[in-house]
Amino acid sequence: MPQSDTPPAPAVERITTLDLVRGLAVLGILAVNAGGFAATLSAYGSPGLWPFPDTGASAAAQWVVDALFHQKFISLFSMLFGASLFLVGGERADVQRGRRVRRRLAWLTVIALIHGLAIWWGDVLLLYAWSGLFVMLARSWRPVVLFRVGLVLFGLFSLVQIVGPLSLYFAPADVQARVAAELTPTAAQIAQVKTDIAEAAGSLAGAYRQNFSAWVELQLSSLMVFVFPTVGLMMIGLGLFKTGFLSGALSVRLYRGVVAAGAVALAFVGGLTWLDDMAHARMMWTAGVEGLLNPLIGLGYASVLILMWKAGRAGALRPLAAAGRMALSNYLAQSILMTSLFWGGRGLGLMGQVDRPMLWVVVIGVWTLQLIWSPLWLSRFAMGPAEWVWRCLTYGRRLPMRKPA
């Protein structure tokens, strides 16, 4: 690698609460992504195209994902990423660290492309790299400005998701009927999903064809759209870091208040998702309401961990903090492990054969592995393997990985 003109910064004390919340987020993301490993993109996004009946235990398992996990942990991850841009880049006046954060985002783009094209289509890192380019320009803003702009960006996105579907109630009957028909899977769509699943499970070449097709579809349909709310969440996260919220510096009373508010929001979202998943009374506007509340629920989860840490439970939370220190490694490892189970050719070819309840067993198994291997790895090494590669690329030199003897 070419030598960097920027020497590595001296080691600083890690912020344990950030590692804890990051560990919770990376594990929680797997619960949401699991269906995308076990089936194709089209089946993952539509209950009517899921390869098993969307009733009983299968529907209940999906309700658990939607009520407790969906968008809660990716929101946390986005907010933490916003904080990390300041931790790496510092104030905008710091030219040297500014170059460092730009290189970091450039190499994250490369890692994201490798992950999305060679490992799994559901990559979120490319979205983060793009969004980070905007947020790094705002890293010297005051918290109040970050909150205002972030809430506007995120709130407008959620508002569109609410107002758009609600407007259909006032549309002519023929328009409503046409939209309802478009949302109902056809026999041709069901047959195509079965064909796609069989191709991905049958051979490595088939799996890569399906992966590439899904990756392109995802990037074209969502990358630019989701940049705006993701930038908003990153700004909110940066503001929360600057106020001391994410580092556990605020009062116990405040964190308890966030837990209480998050619990109320969780109960409301749980009811809406029950109507969708269990009662099958699907109303498109509920996605926007849930999306608006999910970051608050995520912050409620984070506040529970911060309260435990403030109460002196850091030792019991050590495996989770270790998983958070290796969040990138664990995120990539999840994709490798899951595609090894579900893809054909390089894995067991189980795609389309595992329903949601059994998928939860797989998810809990991966969680257990990562909570075991993360502290074991960090007992000998200073950082995770993917973090080490990313850091070496950022600094343009080979950095030590092993801990000093």
C-alpha positions in Angstrom: 0.0 0.0 0.0 1.2 3.6 -0.5 2.4 5.3 2.6 0.0 7.7 4.2 1.0 11.2 5.2 -1.2 10.8 8.3 0.2 8.7 11.1 -2.3 6.6 13.1 -3.8 8.5 15.9 -2.7 7.4 19.4 -5.0 4.9 21.1 -7.9 6.5 23.0 -10.1 4.9 25.6 -13.1 3.3 24.0 -16.6 4.5 24.9 -18.1 1.4 26.3 -21.7 2.5 25.8 -21.1 3.0 22.1 -19.8 -0.6 21.9 -22.7 -2.0 23.8 -25.3 -0.2 21.6 -23.4 -1.1 18.5 -23.3 -4.8 19.6 -27.0 -4.8 20.2 -27.7 -3.2 16.8 -25.5 -5.6 14.8 -27.2 -8.6 16.4 -30.6 -7.2 16.0 -30.1 -6.5 12.3 -29.6 -10.2 11.7 -33.1 -11.0 12.9 -34.5 -8.6 10.3 -32.2 -9.8 7.5 -32.7 -13.5 8.1 -35.7 -13.7 5.8 -33.6 -12.2 3.0 -31.1 -15.0 3.3 -33.7 -17.7 3.5 -35.5 -16.6 0.3 -35.2 -14.2 -2.6 -35.7 -10.5 -2.5 -39.3 -10.7 -3.9 -40.3 -13.3 -1.3 -38.6 -11.4 1.5 -40.6 -8.3 0.8 -44.1 -9.7 0.3 -45.9 -12.0 2.8 -48.0 -13.4 -0.1 -44.8 -14.6 -1.9 -43.1 -16.2 1.2 -42.6 -19.9 0.3 -44.6 -21.1 3.3 -48.2 -20.2 4.4 -48.3 -16.8 6.1 -50.4 -18.2 9.0 -50.0 -19.6 12.5 -46.5 -19.9 13.8 -45.0 -18.5 10.7 -47.0 -15.3 10.9 -46.3 -15.0 14.6 -42.6 -15.3 14.0 -42.8 -12.5 11.5 -44.8 -10.4 13.9 -42.0 -10.7 16.5 -39.5 -9.5 13.8 -41.8 -6.6 12.8 -42.8 -5.5 16.3 -39.5 -5.9 18.1 -36.7 -5.7 15.5 -37.7 -4.2 12.1 -36.1 -0.7 11.6 -35.3 -0.4 15.3 -31.7 -1.7 15.1 -30.8 -0.3 11.7 -31.9 3.1 13.0 -29.5 2.6 16.0 -26.8 1.5 13.6 -27.3 4.6 11.5 -27.2 7.0 14.5 -24.0 5.3 15.7 -22.5 5.7 12.3 -23.2 9.4 12.4 -21.3 9.6 15.8 -18.4 7.7 14.3 -17.9 10.3 11.6 -17.1 12.8 14.3 -14.9 10.4 16.3 -12.8 9.8 13.2 -13.0 13.1 11.5 -13.2 15.6 14.4 -14.2 19.1 13.7 -14.2 20.4 10.0 -11.3 22.7 10.8 -9.1 19.6 11.3 -7.9 19.2 7.7 -5.8 16.1 8.5 -8.6 14.2 10.1 -11.0 15.4 7.4 -8.8 13.6 4.8 -8.9 10.5 7.0 -12.7 10.4 7.2 -13.0 10.8 3.4 -10.6 7.9 2.8 -12.5 5.9 5.4 -15.7 6.4 3.5 -14.1 5.7 0.1 -12.8 2.4 1.3 -16.1 1.6 2.9 -17.6 2.0 -0.6 -15.2 -0.7 -1.9 -16.0 -3.0 1.0 -19.7 -2.4 0.4 -19.4 -3.3 -3.3 -17.5 -6.5 -2.4 -20.1 -7.4 0.2 -23.2 -6.7 -2.0 -21.9 -8.3 -5.2 -19.8 -11.2 -3.8 -21.5 -12.1 -0.5 -25.1 -10.8 -0.2 -27.4 -8.4 -2.0 -28.9 -6.8 1.2 -25.8 -4.7 1.9 -26.4 -1.5 3.9 -22.7 -0.3 3.8 -23.0 1.4 0.4 -25.9 3.5 1.7 -23.8 4.5 4.7 -20.8 5.4 2.6 -23.0 7.7 0.4 -24.9 9.2 3.4 -21.7 9.7 5.3 -20.4 12.1 2.5 -23.2 14.5 3.4 -23.0 14.1 7.2 -19.3 14.6 7.4 -19.9 18.1 6.1 -22.1 18.8 9.2 -19.9 17.2 11.8 -19.1 20.7 13.4 -22.8 21.7 13.6 -24.2 22.4 17.1 -26.4 19.6 18.4 -29.6 21.7 18.2 -29.0 22.3 14.4 -28.2 18.6 13.9 -31.4 17.6 15.6 -33.5 20.1 13.6 -32.2 19.2 10.2 -32.1 15.5 11.1 -35.7 15.4 12.3 -36.9 17.3 9.2 -35.1 14.9 6.8 -36.3 11.8 8.6 -39.7 13.2 9.5 -40.5 14.2 5.9 -39.7 10.7 4.6 -42.0 9.2 7.2 -44.7 11.7 6.4 -44.7 10.8 2.7 -45.1 7.2 3.7 -48.1 8.1 5.7 -49.8 10.7 3.5 -49.3 8.8 0.2 -51.2 5.7 1.3 -53.9 7.6 3.2 -54.6 9.6 0.1 -55.8 6.4 -1.6 -58.8 6.4 0.7 -60.0 9.5 -1.2 -59.1 8.2 -4.6 -61.8 7.0 -7.1 -63.0 3.4 -6.6 -61.3 2.2 -9.8 -57.9 3.5 -8.6 -58.3 1.8 -5.2 -59.2 -1.5 -6.9 -56.2 -1.2 -9.3 -53.8 -0.6 -6.4 -55.3 -3.5 -4.4 -54.9 -5.8 -7.4 -51.3 -4.7 -7.8 -50.6 -5.7 -4.2 -52.1 -9.1 -4.5 -49.5 -11.7 -5.8 -50.4 -13.3 -9.1 -49.9 -16.9 -10.0 -47.2 -15.9 -12.4 -45.3 -14.0 -9.6 -45.6 -17.0 -7.2 -44.3 -19.3 -9.9 -41.4 -16.9 -10.6 -40.4 -16.8 -7.0 -40.3 -20.6 -6.9 -38.1 -20.6 -9.9 -35.8 -18.0 -8.5 -35.5 -19.9 -5.2 -34.8 -23.1 -7.0 -32.0 -21.4 -9.1 -30.4 -19.9 -6.0 -30.5 -23.1 -4.1 -29.4 -25.3 -7.0 -26.0 -24.0 -7.8 -23.4 -21.3 -7.0 -23.8 -19.8 -10.4 -27.6 -19.6 -9.9 -27.1 -18.1 -6.5 -24.9 -15.4 -7.9 -27.3 -14.6 -10.7 -30.1 -14.1 -8.2 -27.8 -12.1 -5.9 -26.7 -9.7 -8.7 -30.3 -9.2 -9.9 -31.5 -8.5 -6.3 -28.5 -6.1 -5.6 -29.2 -4.1 -8.8 -32.9 -3.9 -8.0 -32.3 -2.8 -4.5 -29.8 -0.1 -5.5 -32.0 1.3 -8.2 -35.1 1.3 -6.1 -33.9 2.5 -2.8 -30.3 3.8 -2.6 -31.1 7.4 -3.5 -34.5 7.4 -1.8 -33.1 6.1 1.6 -30.2 8.5 1.6 -32.4 11.3 3.0 -33.8 9.5 6.1 -30.4 7.9 6.7 -28.6 11.2 6.7 -31.3 12.4 9.1 -30.7 9.6 11.5 -27.0 10.0 11.3 -27.3 13.7 12.2 -29.6 12.8 15.1 -27.0 10.3 16.3 -24.2 12.8 16.0 -26.3 15.3 18.0 -27.0 12.6 20.6 -23.3 11.9 20.9 -22.4 15.6 21.2 -24.9 16.0 24.0 -23.4 13.0 25.9 -26.5 10.8 25.5 -24.8 7.9 23.7 -21.8 8.0 26.0 -24.0 7.6 29.1 -23.1 11.0 30.5 -26.7 12.2 31.2 -28.9 11.6 34.2 -30.5 8.3 35.0 -33.9 10.0 35.1 -33.5 11.0 31.4 -32.6 7.5 30.3 -35.6 6.1 32.3 -37.8 8.6 30.5 -36.5 7.5 27.1 -37.1 3.9 28.1 -40.7 4.8 29.1 -41.4 6.7 25.9 -39.8 3.8 23.8 -42.1 1.3 25.6 -45.2 3.3 24.8 -44.1 3.5 21.1 -43.3 -0.2 21.1 -46.8 -1.1 22.4 -48.3 1.1 19.6 -46.1 -0.4 16.9 -46.8 -3.9 18.3 -50.5 -3.3 17.8 -50.1 -2.0 14.3 -47.9 -4.9 13.2 -50.3 -7.3 14.8 -53.0 -6.0 12.5 -50.7 -6.4 9.6 -49.1 -9.8 10.3 -51.7 -11.7 12.4 -55.1 -10.2 11.5 -53.9 -9.6 7.9 -55.7 -6.3 7.9 -52.8 -4.7 6.0 -53.0 -0.9 5.8 -50.1 0.7 3.9 -50.1 3.9 5.9 -49.1 2.0 9.0 -45.5 1.5 7.7 -45.0 5.3 7.8 -46.2 5.5 11.4 -44.1 2.6 12.5 -41.1 4.1 10.7 -41.6 7.3 12.5 -41.6 5.6 15.9 -39.0 2.9 15.4 -35.9 5.1 16.1 -37.5 6.1 19.5 -38.0 2.4 20.3 -34.3 1.8 19.3 -33.2 4.6 21.6 -35.3 3.0 24.3 -33.4 -0.3 23.8 -30.1 1.7 24.0 -31.2 3.4 27.1 -31.8 0.1 28.9 -28.2 -0.9 28.1 -26.9 2.5 29.3 -28.8 2.2 32.5 -27.4 -1.3 33.1 -23.9 0.0 32.4 -24.5 2.9 34.8 -25.7 0.4 37.4 -22.3 -1.4 37.3 -23.3 -4.3 35.0 -20.5 -3.8 32.5 -19.0 -7.2 33.3 -22.1 -9.1 32.4 -22.4 -7.0 29.2 -18.8 -7.7 28.1 -19.7 -10.2 25.3 -22.2 -7.7 23.8 -19.6 -4.9 24.0 -17.0 -7.1 22.3 -19.5 -7.8 19.5 -20.0 -4.1 19.1 -16.2 -3.5 18.9 -16.2 -6.0 16.0 -19.5 -4.8 14.4 -18.2 -4.7 10.8 -16.6 -8.1 11.1 -19.7 -9.6 12.7 -21.9 -8.0 10.1 -19.9 -9.5 7.2 -19.6 -12.8 9.1 -23.4 -13.0 9.4 -23.7 -12.7 5.6 -21.1 -15.4 5.0 -22.6 -17.8 7.6 -26.1 -17.3 6.4 -25.4 -17.6 2.6 -23.3 -20.7 3.4 -26.5 -22.2 4.8 -29.0 -21.1 2.2 -27.1 -20.7 -1.1 -26.4 -23.6 -3.4 -23.0 -24.5 -4.6 -20.9 -23.2 -1.7 -23.4 -24.0 1.0 -26.2 -26.3 2.0 -28.7 -25.0 -0.5 -31.5 -24.6 2.1 -33.1 -21.5 0.5 -36.8 -21.9 0.5 -36.8 -24.8 2.9 -36.7 -23.0 6.3 -39.8 -21.3 7.6 -39.7 -18.3 10.0 -39.9 -20.2 13.3 -36.9 -22.4 12.5 -35.2 -19.4 11.1 -35.3 -18.0 14.6 -33.3 -21.0 15.8 -30.7 -20.2 13.2 -30.5 -16.5 14.2 -30.1 -17.4 17.9 -27.4 -19.8 17.0 -25.5 -17.1 15.1 -26.0 -14.7 17.9 -24.5 -17.2 20.3 -21.5 -17.8 18.1 -20.8 -14.1 17.8 -21.1 -13.5 21.5 -18.6 -16.2 22.1 -16.1 -15.5 19.4 -16.0 -11.7 19.7 -14.5 -11.6 23.3 -12.2 -14.6 22.5 -10.8 -12.8 19.4 -10.4 -9.5 21.3 -8.5 -11.3 24.0 -5.6 -11.7 21.6 -6.2 -9.0 19.0 -6.7 -5.2 19.2 -9.6 -5.2 16.8 -11.7 -7.4 14.5 -10.3 -8.6 11.2 -12.5 -6.5 9.0 -11.9 -3.4 11.2 -8.1 -4.0 10.9 -8.3 -4.2 7.1 -10.5 -1.1 6.9 -8.1 0.8 9.3 -5.0 -0.2 7.3 -6.6 0.9 4.1 -7.7 4.2 5.7 -4.1 5.0 6.9 -2.4 3.5 3.9 -0.1 1.3 5.9 0.0 -2.0 7.7 -0.9 -1.5 11.3 -0.3 -3.9 14.2 -3.2 -6.2 14.9 -2.1 -8.3 17.8 -2.2 -6.9 21.3 1.2 -6.3 22.9 2.5 -9.3 24.8 
